[in-house]
């Protein structure tokens, strides 16, 4: 098990966009599903759930995922959720050490 977090995107994505996101995440495992926009339950969006075993830190894993989203036109992140991380997280990874409880934050412009 690696660094675990979720992104809720600003809209539903296409199969081609899903491929772009998978490539951009540098090999991190991402499951795609549907969800609703946190600010409007009537808008269906895509949710990406990550289990990143390739990134050296949680911050690197999140940065890679956010950078991949910017590669897709007219797409942003509406919500980032970072639950408590598994034991054994690197001591130098301050983001993992601080994530003791689930955190949800709007990080997009939507």
MODELLER restraints for C-alpha pairs under 7 A, 6 or more apart:
rsr = mdl.restraints
at = mdl.atoms
rsr.add(forms.Gaussian(group=physical.xy_distance, feature=features.Distance(at['CA:1:A'], at['CA:51:A']), mean=6.66, stdev=0.5))
rsr.add(forms.Gaussian(group=physical.xy_distance, feature=features.Distance(at['CA:1:A'], at['CA:53:A']), mean=6.53, stdev=0.5))
rsr.add(forms.Gaussian(group=physical.xy_distance, feature=features.Distance(at['CA:2:A'], at['CA:51:A']), mean=5.39, stdev=0.5))
rsr.add(forms.Gaussian(group=physical.xy_distance, feature=features.Distance(at['CA:2:A'], at['CA:52:A']), mean=4.89, stdev=0.5))
rsr.add(forms.Gaussian(group=physical.xy_distance, feature=features.Distance(at['CA:2:A'], at['CA:53:A']), mean=4.21, stdev=0.5))
rsr.add(forms.Gaussian(group=physical.xy_distance, feature=features.Distance(at['CA:3:A'], at['CA:51:A']), mean=5.48, stdev=0.5))
rsr.add(forms.Gaussian(group=physical.xy_distance, feature=features.Distance(at['CA:3:A'], at['CA:52:A']), mean=4.98, stdev=0.5))
rsr.add(forms.Gaussian(group=physical.xy_distance, feature=features.Distance(at['CA:3:A'], at['CA:53:A']), mean=6.49, stdev=0.5))
rsr.add(forms.Gaussian(group=physical.xy_distance, feature=features.Distance(at['CA:3:A'], at['CA:58:A']), mean=5.71, stdev=0.5))
rsr.add(forms.Gaussian(group=physical.xy_distance, feature=features.Distance(at['CA:3:A'], at['CA:85:A']), mean=6.47, stdev=0.5))
rsr.add(forms.Gaussian(group=physical.xy_distance, feature=features.Distance(at['CA:4:A'], at['CA:50:A']), mean=5.41, stdev=0.5))
rsr.add(forms.Gaussian(group=physical.xy_distance, feature=features.Distance(at['CA:4:A'], at['CA:51:A']), mean=4.64, stdev=0.5))
rsr.add(forms.Gaussian(group=physical.xy_distance, feature=features.Distance(at['CA:4:A'], at['CA:52:A']), mean=6.47, stdev=0.5))
rsr.add(forms.Gaussian(group=physical.xy_distance, feature=features.Distance(at['CA:4:A'], at['CA:82:A']), mean=6.84, stdev=0.5))
rsr.add(forms.Gaussian(group=physical.xy_distance, feature=features.Distance(at['CA:4:A'], at['CA:85:A']), mean=6.64, stdev=0.5))
rsr.add(forms.Gaussian(group=physical.xy_distance, feature=features.Distance(at['CA:5:A'], at['CA:49:A']), mean=6.11, stdev=0.5))
rsr.add(forms.Gaussian(group=physical.xy_distance, feature=features.Distance(at['CA:5:A'], at['CA:50:A']), mean=5.35, stdev=0.5))
rsr.add(forms.Gaussian(group=physical.xy_distance, feature=features.Distance(at['CA:5:A'], at['CA:81:A']), mean=5.66, stdev=0.5))
rsr.add(forms.Gaussian(group=physical.xy_distance, feature=features.Distance(at['CA:5:A'], at['CA:82:A']), mean=4.62, stdev=0.5))
rsr.add(forms.Gaussian(group=physical.xy_distance, feature=features.Distance(at['CA:5:A'], at['CA:83:A']), mean=6.50, stdev=0.5))
rsr.add(forms.Gaussian(group=physical.xy_distance, feature=features.Distance(at['CA:6:A'], at['CA:48:A']), mean=5.52, stdev=0.5))
rsr.add(forms.Gaussian(group=physical.xy_distance, feature=features.Distance(at['CA:6:A'], at['CA:49:A']), mean=4.39, stdev=0.5))
rsr.add(forms.Gaussian(group=physical.xy_distance, feature=features.Distance(at['CA:6:A'], at['CA:50:A']), mean=5.89, stdev=0.5))
rsr.add(forms.Gaussian(group=physical.xy_distance, feature=features.Distance(at['CA:6:A'], at['CA:80:A']), mean=5.79, stdev=0.5))
rsr.add(forms.Gaussian(group=physical.xy_distance, feature=features.Distance(at['CA:6:A'], at['CA:81:A']), mean=5.12, stdev=0.5))
rsr.add(forms.Gaussian(group=physical.xy_distance, feature=features.Distance(at['CA:6:A'], at['CA:82:A']), mean=6.64, stdev=0.5))
rsr.add(forms.Gaussian(group=physical.xy_distance, feature=features.Distance(at['CA:7:A'], at['CA:47:A']), mean=5.77, stdev=0.5))
rsr.add(forms.Gaussian(group=physical.xy_distance, feature=features.Distance(at['CA:7:A'], at['CA:48:A']), mean=5.15, stdev=0.5))
rsr.add(forms.Gaussian(group=physical.xy_distance, feature=features.Distance(at['CA:7:A'], at['CA:49:A']), mean=6.61, stdev=0.5))
rsr.add(forms.Gaussian(group=physical.xy_distance, feature=features.Distance(at['CA:7:A'], at['CA:77:A']), mean=6.46, stdev=0.5))
rsr.add(forms.Gaussian(group=physical.xy_distance, feature=features.Distance(at['CA:7:A'], at['CA:79:A']), mean=5.67, stdev=0.5))
rsr.add(forms.Gaussian(group=physical.xy_distance, feature=features.Distance(at['CA:7:A'], at['CA:80:A']), mean=4.74, stdev=0.5))
rsr.add(forms.Gaussian(group=physical.xy_distance, feature=features.Distance(at['CA:7:A'], at['CA:81:A']), mean=6.51, stdev=0.5))
rsr.add(forms.Gaussian(group=physical.xy_distance, feature=features.Distance(at['CA:8:A'], at['CA:46:A']), mean=6.09, stdev=0.5))
rsr.add(forms.Gaussian(group=physical.xy_distance, feature=features.Distance(at['CA:8:A'], at['CA:47:A']), mean=4.45, stdev=0.5))
rsr.add(forms.Gaussian(group=physical.xy_distance, feature=features.Distance(at['CA:8:A'], at['CA:48:A']), mean=6.37, stdev=0.5))
rsr.add(forms.Gaussian(group=physical.xy_distance, feature=features.Distance(at['CA:8:A'], at['CA:77:A']), mean=5.89, stdev=0.5))
rsr.add(forms.Gaussian(group=physical.xy_distance, feature=features.Distance(at['CA:8:A'], at['CA:78:A']), mean=5.50, stdev=0.5))
rsr.add(forms.Gaussian(group=physical.xy_distance, feature=features.Distance(at['CA:8:A'], at['CA:79:A']), mean=4.96, stdev=0.5))
rsr.add(forms.Gaussian(group=physical.xy_distance, feature=features.Distance(at['CA:8:A'], at['CA:80:A']), mean=6.56, stdev=0.5))
rsr.add(forms.Gaussian(group=physical.xy_distance, feature=features.Distance(at['CA:9:A'], at['CA:45:A']), mean=6.04, stdev=0.5))
rsr.add(forms.Gaussian(group=physical.xy_distance, feature=features.Distance(at['CA:9:A'], at['CA:46:A']), mean=5.44, stdev=0.5))
rsr.add(forms.Gaussian(group=physical.xy_distance, feature=features.Distance(at['CA:9:A'], at['CA:47:A']), mean=6.10, stdev=0.5))
rsr.add(forms.Gaussian(group=physical.xy_distance, feature=features.Distance(at['CA:9:A'], at['CA:75:A']), mean=6.99, stdev=0.5))
rsr.add(forms.Gaussian(group=physical.xy_distance, feature=features.Distance(at['CA:9:A'], at['CA:76:A']), mean=5.81, stdev=0.5))
rsr.add(forms.Gaussian(group=physical.xy_distance, feature=features.Distance(at['CA:9:A'], at['CA:77:A']), mean=4.47, stdev=0.5))
rsr.add(forms.Gaussian(group=physical.xy_distance, feature=features.Distance(at['CA:9:A'], at['CA:78:A']), mean=5.36, stdev=0.5))
rsr.add(forms.Gaussian(group=physical.xy_distance, feature=features.Distance(at['CA:10:A'], at['CA:37:A']), mean=6.88, stdev=0.5))
rsr.add(forms.Gaussian(group=physical.xy_distance, feature=features.Distance(at['CA:10:A'], at['CA:45:A']), mean=6.07, stdev=0.5))
rsr.add(forms.Gaussian(group=physical.xy_distance, feature=features.Distance(at['CA:10:A'], at['CA:75:A']), mean=6.03, stdev=0.5))
rsr.add(forms.Gaussian(group=physical.xy_distance, feature=features.Distance(at['CA:10:A'], at['CA:76:A']), mean=5.37, stdev=0.5))
rsr.add(forms.Gaussian(group=physical.xy_distance, feature=features.Distance(at['CA:10:A'], at['CA:77:A']), mean=5.70, stdev=0.5))
rsr.add(forms.Gaussian(group=physical.xy_distance, feature=features.Distance(at['CA:10:A'], at['CA:78:A']), mean=5.43, stdev=0.5))
rsr.add(forms.Gaussian(group=physical.xy_distance, feature=features.Distance(at['CA:10:A'], at['CA:110:A']), mean=6.66, stdev=0.5))
rsr.add(forms.Gaussian(group=physical.xy_distance, feature=features.Distance(at['CA:11:A'], at['CA:44:A']), mean=6.58, stdev=0.5))
rsr.add(forms.Gaussian(group=physical.xy_distance, feature=features.Distance(at['CA:11:A'], at['CA:45:A']), mean=4.17, stdev=0.5))
rsr.add(forms.Gaussian(group=physical.xy_distance, feature=features.Distance(at['CA:11:A'], at['CA:46:A']), mean=6.10, stdev=0.5))
rsr.add(forms.Gaussian(group=physical.xy_distance, feature=features.Distance(at['CA:12:A'], at['CA:44:A']), mean=6.44, stdev=0.5))
rsr.add(forms.Gaussian(group=physical.xy_distance, feature=features.Distance(at['CA:12:A'], at['CA:45:A']), mean=4.26, stdev=0.5))
rsr.add(forms.Gaussian(group=physical.xy_distance, feature=features.Distance(at['CA:12:A'], at['CA:46:A']), mean=4.76, stdev=0.5))
rsr.add(forms.Gaussian(group=physical.xy_distance, feature=features.Distance(at['CA:13:A'], at['CA:46:A']), mean=6.37, stdev=0.5))
rsr.add(forms.Gaussian(group=physical.xy_distance, feature=features.Distance(at['CA:17:A'], at['CA:72:A']), mean=6.57, stdev=0.5))
rsr.add(forms.Gaussian(group=physical.xy_distance, feature=features.Distance(at['CA:21:A'], at['CA:68:A']), mean=5.40, stdev=0.5))
rsr.add(forms.Gaussian(group=physical.xy_distance, feature=features.Distance(at['CA:21:A'], at['CA:69:A']), mean=6.43, stdev=0.5))
rsr.add(forms.Gaussian(group=physical.xy_distance, feature=features.Distance(at['CA:24:A'], at['CA:68:A']), mean=4.58, stdev=0.5))
rsr.add(forms.Gaussian(group=physical.xy_distance, feature=features.Distance(at['CA:25:A'], at['CA:64:A']), mean=5.48, stdev=0.5))
rsr.add(forms.Gaussian(group=physical.xy_distance, feature=features.Distance(at['CA:25:A'], at['CA:65:A']), mean=5.27, stdev=0.5))
rsr.add(forms.Gaussian(group=physical.xy_distance, feature=features.Distance(at['CA:25:A'], at['CA:68:A']), mean=5.98, stdev=0.5))
rsr.add(forms.Gaussian(group=physical.xy_distance, feature=features.Distance(at['CA:27:A'], at['CA:54:A']), mean=6.93, stdev=0.5))
rsr.add(forms.Gaussian(group=physical.xy_distance, feature=features.Distance(at['CA:28:A'], at['CA:50:A']), mean=6.99, stdev=0.5))
rsr.add(forms.Gaussian(group=physical.xy_distance, feature=features.Distance(at['CA:28:A'], at['CA:51:A']), mean=6.59, stdev=0.5))
rsr.add(forms.Gaussian(group=physical.xy_distance, feature=features.Distance(at['CA:28:A'], at['CA:52:A']), mean=4.55, stdev=0.5))
rsr.add(forms.Gaussian(group=physical.xy_distance, feature=features.Distance(at['CA:28:A'], at['CA:53:A']), mean=6.40, stdev=0.5))
rsr.add(forms.Gaussian(group=physical.xy_distance, feature=features.Distance(at['CA:28:A'], at['CA:54:A']), mean=6.12, stdev=0.5))
rsr.add(forms.Gaussian(group=physical.xy_distance, feature=features.Distance(at['CA:29:A'], at['CA:50:A']), mean=5.73, stdev=0.5))
rsr.add(forms.Gaussian(group=physical.xy_distance, feature=features.Distance(at['CA:29:A'], at['CA:51:A']), mean=5.38, stdev=0.5))
rsr.add(forms.Gaussian(group=physical.xy_distance, feature=features.Distance(at['CA:29:A'], at['CA:52:A']), mean=5.80, stdev=0.5))
rsr.add(forms.Gaussian(group=physical.xy_distance, feature=features.Distance(at['CA:30:A'], at['CA:48:A']), mean=6.03, stdev=0.5))
rsr.add(forms.Gaussian(group=physical.xy_distance, feature=features.Distance(at['CA:30:A'], at['CA:49:A']), mean=5.40, stdev=0.5))
rsr.add(forms.Gaussian(group=physical.xy_distance, feature=features.Distance(at['CA:30:A'], at['CA:50:A']), mean=4.47, stdev=0.5))
rsr.add(forms.Gaussian(group=physical.xy_distance, feature=features.Distance(at['CA:30:A'], at['CA:51:A']), mean=6.51, stdev=0.5))
rsr.add(forms.Gaussian(group=physical.xy_distance, feature=features.Distance(at['CA:31:A'], at['CA:48:A']), mean=5.59, stdev=0.5))
rsr.add(forms.Gaussian(group=physical.xy_distance, feature=features.Distance(at['CA:31:A'], at['CA:49:A']), mean=5.10, stdev=0.5))
rsr.add(forms.Gaussian(group=physical.xy_distance, feature=features.Distance(at['CA:31:A'], at['CA:50:A']), mean=6.53, stdev=0.5))
rsr.add(forms.Gaussian(group=physical.xy_distance, feature=features.Distance(at['CA:32:A'], at['CA:46:A']), mean=6.71, stdev=0.5))
rsr.add(forms.Gaussian(group=physical.xy_distance, feature=features.Distance(at['CA:32:A'], at['CA:47:A']), mean=5.71, stdev=0.5))
rsr.add(forms.Gaussian(group=physical.xy_distance, feature=features.Distance(at['CA:32:A'], at['CA:48:A']), mean=4.74, stdev=0.5))
rsr.add(forms.Gaussian(group=physical.xy_distance, feature=features.Distance(at['CA:32:A'], at['CA:49:A']), mean=6.56, stdev=0.5))
rsr.add(forms.Gaussian(group=physical.xy_distance, feature=features.Distance(at['CA:33:A'], at['CA:46:A']), mean=5.66, stdev=0.5))
rsr.add(forms.Gaussian(group=physical.xy_distance, feature=features.Distance(at['CA:33:A'], at['CA:47:A']), mean=5.16, stdev=0.5))
rsr.add(forms.Gaussian(group=physical.xy_distance, feature=features.Distance(at['CA:33:A'], at['CA:48:A']), mean=6.58, stdev=0.5))
rsr.add(forms.Gaussian(group=physical.xy_distance, feature=features.Distance(at['CA:34:A'], at['CA:44:A']), mean=6.70, stdev=0.5))
rsr.add(forms.Gaussian(group=physical.xy_distance, feature=features.Distance(at['CA:34:A'], at['CA:45:A']), mean=5.68, stdev=0.5))
rsr.add(forms.Gaussian(group=physical.xy_distance, feature=features.Distance(at['CA:34:A'], at['CA:46:A']), mean=4.59, stdev=0.5))
rsr.add(forms.Gaussian(group=physical.xy_distance, feature=features.Distance(at['CA:34:A'], at['CA:47:A']), mean=5.58, stdev=0.5))
rsr.add(forms.Gaussian(group=physical.xy_distance, feature=features.Distance(at['CA:35:A'], at['CA:44:A']), mean=5.82, stdev=0.5))
rsr.add(forms.Gaussian(group=physical.xy_distance, feature=features.Distance(at['CA:35:A'], at['CA:45:A']), mean=5.29, stdev=0.5))
rsr.add(forms.Gaussian(group=physical.xy_distance, feature=features.Distance(at['CA:35:A'], at['CA:46:A']), mean=5.82, stdev=0.5))
rsr.add(forms.Gaussian(group=physical.xy_distance, feature=features.Distance(at['CA:35:A'], at['CA:47:A']), mean=5.86, stdev=0.5))
rsr.add(forms.Gaussian(group=physical.xy_distance, feature=features.Distance(at['CA:36:A'], at['CA:42:A']), mean=6.73, stdev=0.5))
rsr.add(forms.Gaussian(group=physical.xy_distance, feature=features.Distance(at['CA:36:A'], at['CA:43:A']), mean=5.52, stdev=0.5))
rsr.add(forms.Gaussian(group=physical.xy_distance, feature=features.Distance(at['CA:36:A'], at['CA:44:A']), mean=4.54, stdev=0.5))
rsr.add(forms.Gaussian(group=physical.xy_distance, feature=features.Distance(at['CA:36:A'], at['CA:45:A']), mean=5.35, stdev=0.5))
rsr.add(forms.Gaussian(group=physical.xy_distance, feature=features.Distance(at['CA:37:A'], at['CA:43:A']), mean=5.49, stdev=0.5))
rsr.add(forms.Gaussian(group=physical.xy_distance, feature=features.Distance(at['CA:37:A'], at['CA:44:A']), mean=6.26, stdev=0.5))
rsr.add(forms.Gaussian(group=physical.xy_distance, feature=features.Distance(at['CA:37:A'], at['CA:45:A']), mean=5.97, stdev=0.5))
rsr.add(forms.Gaussian(group=physical.xy_distance, feature=features.Distance(at['CA:52:A'], at['CA:61:A']), mean=6.47, stdev=0.5))
rsr.add(forms.Gaussian(group=physical.xy_distance, feature=features.Distance(at['CA:55:A'], at['CA:61:A']), mean=5.30, stdev=0.5))
rsr.add(forms.Gaussian(group=physical.xy_distance, feature=features.Distance(at['CA:57:A'], at['CA:93:A']), mean=5.99, stdev=0.5))
rsr.add(forms.Gaussian(group=physical.xy_distance, feature=features.Distance(at['CA:58:A'], at['CA:93:A']), mean=6.92, stdev=0.5))
rsr.add(forms.Gaussian(group=physical.xy_distance, feature=features.Distance(at['CA:58:A'], at['CA:95:A']), mean=6.54, stdev=0.5))
rsr.add(forms.Gaussian(group=physical.xy_distance, feature=features.Distance(at['CA:58:A'], at['CA:96:A']), mean=6.03, stdev=0.5))
rsr.add(forms.Gaussian(group=physical.xy_distance, feature=features.Distance(at['CA:59:A'], at['CA:95:A']), mean=6.39, stdev=0.5))
rsr.add(forms.Gaussian(group=physical.xy_distance, feature=features.Distance(at['CA:69:A'], at['CA:75:A']), mean=6.51, stdev=0.5))
rsr.add(forms.Gaussian(group=physical.xy_distance, feature=features.Distance(at['CA:69:A'], at['CA:76:A']), mean=6.35, stdev=0.5))
rsr.add(forms.Gaussian(group=physical.xy_distance, feature=features.Distance(at['CA:70:A'], at['CA:76:A']), mean=6.86, stdev=0.5))
rsr.add(forms.Gaussian(group=physical.xy_distance, feature=features.Distance(at['CA:76:A'], at['CA:108:A']), mean=5.58, stdev=0.5))
rsr.add(forms.Gaussian(group=physical.xy_distance, feature=features.Distance(at['CA:77:A'], at['CA:107:A']), mean=6.02, stdev=0.5))
rsr.add(forms.Gaussian(group=physical.xy_distance, feature=features.Distance(at['CA:77:A'], at['CA:108:A']), mean=4.65, stdev=0.5))
rsr.add(forms.Gaussian(group=physical.xy_distance, feature=features.Distance(at['CA:78:A'], at['CA:106:A']), mean=5.28, stdev=0.5))
rsr.add(forms.Gaussian(group=physical.xy_distance, feature=features.Distance(at['CA:78:A'], at['CA:107:A']), mean=5.75, stdev=0.5))
rsr.add(forms.Gaussian(group=physical.xy_distance, feature=features.Distance(at['CA:78:A'], at['CA:108:A']), mean=4.75, stdev=0.5))
rsr.add(forms.Gaussian(group=physical.xy_distance, feature=features.Distance(at['CA:78:A'], at['CA:110:A']), mean=5.97, stdev=0.5))
rsr.add(forms.Gaussian(group=physical.xy_distance, feature=features.Distance(at['CA:79:A'], at['CA:104:A']), mean=6.53, stdev=0.5))
rsr.add(forms.Gaussian(group=physical.xy_distance, feature=features.Distance(at['CA:79:A'], at['CA:105:A']), mean=5.49, stdev=0.5))
rsr.add(forms.Gaussian(group=physical.xy_distance, feature=features.Distance(at['CA:79:A'], at['CA:106:A']), mean=4.40, stdev=0.5))
rsr.add(forms.Gaussian(group=physical.xy_distance, feature=features.Distance(at['CA:79:A'], at['CA:107:A']), mean=5.77, stdev=0.5))
rsr.add(forms.Gaussian(group=physical.xy_distance, feature=features.Distance(at['CA:80:A'], at['CA:104:A']), mean=5.65, stdev=0.5))
rsr.add(forms.Gaussian(group=physical.xy_distance, feature=features.Distance(at['CA:80:A'], at['CA:105:A']), mean=5.53, stdev=0.5))
rsr.add(forms.Gaussian(group=physical.xy_distance, feature=features.Distance(at['CA:80:A'], at['CA:106:A']), mean=6.47, stdev=0.5))
rsr.add(forms.Gaussian(group=physical.xy_distance, feature=features.Distance(at['CA:80:A'], at['CA:107:A']), mean=6.69, stdev=0.5))
rsr.add(forms.Gaussian(group=physical.xy_distance, feature=features.Distance(at['CA:81:A'], at['CA:102:A']), mean=6.71, stdev=0.5))
rsr.add(forms.Gaussian(group=physical.xy_distance, feature=features.Distance(at['CA:81:A'], at['CA:103:A']), mean=5.33, stdev=0.5))
rsr.add(forms.Gaussian(group=physical.xy_distance, feature=features.Distance(at['CA:81:A'], at['CA:104:A']), mean=4.49, stdev=0.5))
rsr.add(forms.Gaussian(group=physical.xy_distance, feature=features.Distance(at['CA:81:A'], at['CA:105:A']), mean=6.76, stdev=0.5))
rsr.add(forms.Gaussian(group=physical.xy_distance, feature=features.Distance(at['CA:82:A'], at['CA:99:A']), mean=6.88, stdev=0.5))
rsr.add(forms.Gaussian(group=physical.xy_distance, feature=features.Distance(at['CA:82:A'], at['CA:102:A']), mean=5.58, stdev=0.5))
rsr.add(forms.Gaussian(group=physical.xy_distance, feature=features.Distance(at['CA:82:A'], at['CA:103:A']), mean=5.28, stdev=0.5))
rsr.add(forms.Gaussian(group=physical.xy_distance, feature=features.Distance(at['CA:82:A'], at['CA:104:A']), mean=6.88, stdev=0.5))
rsr.add(forms.Gaussian(group=physical.xy_distance, feature=features.Distance(at['CA:83:A'], at['CA:99:A']), mean=6.50, stdev=0.5))
rsr.add(forms.Gaussian(group=physical.xy_distance, feature=features.Distance(at['CA:83:A'], at['CA:101:A']), mean=5.83, stdev=0.5))
rsr.add(forms.Gaussian(group=physical.xy_distance, feature=features.Distance(at['CA:83:A'], at['CA:102:A']), mean=3.92, stdev=0.5))
rsr.add(forms.Gaussian(group=physical.xy_distance, feature=features.Distance(at['CA:83:A'], at['CA:103:A']), mean=6.23, stdev=0.5))
rsr.add(forms.Gaussian(group=physical.xy_distance, feature=features.Distance(at['CA:84:A'], at['CA:99:A']), mean=5.09, stdev=0.5))
rsr.add(forms.Gaussian(group=physical.xy_distance, feature=features.Distance(at['CA:84:A'], at['CA:100:A']), mean=4.68, stdev=0.5))
rsr.add(forms.Gaussian(group=physical.xy_distance, feature=features.Distance(at['CA:84:A'], at['CA:101:A']), mean=5.18, stdev=0.5))
rsr.add(forms.Gaussian(group=physical.xy_distance, feature=features.Distance(at['CA:84:A'], at['CA:102:A']), mean=5.96, stdev=0.5))
rsr.add(forms.Gaussian(group=physical.xy_distance, feature=features.Distance(at['CA:85:A'], at['CA:96:A']), mean=6.17, stdev=0.5))
rsr.add(forms.Gaussian(group=physical.xy_distance, feature=features.Distance(at['CA:85:A'], at['CA:99:A']), mean=6.78, stdev=0.5))
rsr.add(forms.Gaussian(group=physical.xy_distance, feature=features.Distance(at['CA:89:A'], at['CA:96:A']), mean=6.64, stdev=0.5))
